[in-house]
Amino acid sequence: MNVFNLSTNSRAVYETLKIAALLTIMVLLWPFAQQMVFSFDETAGYINPGSMALLVLISLITFIVIVVLSGWLLQRFLAAQNLPGMGVMVLQFKKLELWQQLGFYWASFALLLLAAAMSVMAVC
């Protein structure tokens, strides 16, 4: 659903700004969510295991930070080793057989799910 016709560099900046805005909103939402929990229950601690909404919010923040840092590190490693950029890799990916693409999708999904589960486990 790309409404804008942006160049590749502008599109990367736009996507980075979208992720940064989402992360900023969630970080700003954290104190308000705490105050809402404290208004319902004055005996609640800073992180109360009973307030699952706060734990889910902080795990989402952690997960997004991990994904963004991983993407940034990938770009840095590719540039440092003089490997082709992501655009070239995407074109090469489209040339793979269907079963190879499906295997790569499953592996990527499994790693992303593992990172999300580890973020939740680290917080809880």
HELIX and SHEET records of a PDB file:
HELIX    1   1 THR A    8  PHE A   40  1                                  33    
HELIX    2   2 MET A   52  ALA A   80  1                                  29    
HELIX    3   3 MET A   86  LYS A   94  1                                   9    
HELIX    4   4 LEU A   98  VAL A  123  1                                  26    
END                                                                             
